[in-house]
Amino acid sequence: MEIIKYDNALKGKNSDKCKTLEYSFNDKEMDLGIATINGRYPDKGYGVNLVSKELIYIIEGKR
């Protein structure tokens, strides 16, 4: 098990509506990312990961 503290997370943002935290492990294939999205993101169209292994957990939202 690896422990990564909040202070070591990489903070970023994709837009004013999408803020991110990335916790990077010593694993070439996996890390943990948390995106907090308030409102519509992206502003139009859609976003796609071309390659990913992911688990998505949605805390709150509406369609």
C-alpha positions in Angstrom: 0.0 0.0 0.0 1.2 3.5 -0.8 0.0 6.6 1.2 -0.1 9.9 -0.7 -1.1 12.9 1.4 -3.3 15.8 0.1 -0.4 18.2 0.1 1.4 15.9 -2.4 -1.5 15.9 -4.9 -1.0 17.8 -8.1 -3.7 20.5 -8.3 -4.9 21.6 -11.6 -7.9 22.8 -13.6 -9.3 22.1 -17.0 -11.6 25.1 -17.0 -13.3 27.4 -14.4 -15.9 24.6 -14.0 -13.5 21.6 -13.7 -10.8 21.5 -11.0 -8.6 18.4 -10.5 -6.4 16.7 -8.0 -4.0 13.9 -9.2 -2.4 11.4 -6.8 0.4 9.7 -8.6 1.6 6.2 -7.6 4.8 4.4 -8.5 2.8 2.5 -11.1 3.1 3.1 -14.9 -0.5 2.1 -15.5 -2.4 3.7 -12.7 -2.9 6.8 -10.6 -5.9 8.4 -8.9 -7.5 11.6 -10.2 -10.4 13.5 -8.6 -12.3 16.0 -10.7 -14.8 18.4 -9.1 -17.1 19.7 -11.8 -19.6 22.5 -11.2 -21.9 23.1 -14.1 -21.5 21.9 -17.7 -18.1 20.5 -18.7 -16.9 20.8 -21.4 -18.9 23.9 -22.4 -20.1 22.1 -25.6 -19.6 18.7 -27.1 -18.0 15.9 -25.0 -14.7 14.7 -23.6 -13.1 11.3 -24.3 -10.1 9.5 -22.9 -8.5 7.6 -25.8 -6.8 5.2 -23.4 -7.7 4.7 -19.8 -8.3 2.2 -17.0 -10.7 3.9 -14.6 -13.2 3.6 -11.9 -15.7 6.5 -11.7 -17.6 7.3 -8.5 -20.2 10.1 -8.8 -21.1 11.7 -5.5 -23.8 14.0 -6.7 -25.3 15.3 -9.9 -28.2 15.4 -12.3 -28.8 14.6 -15.9 
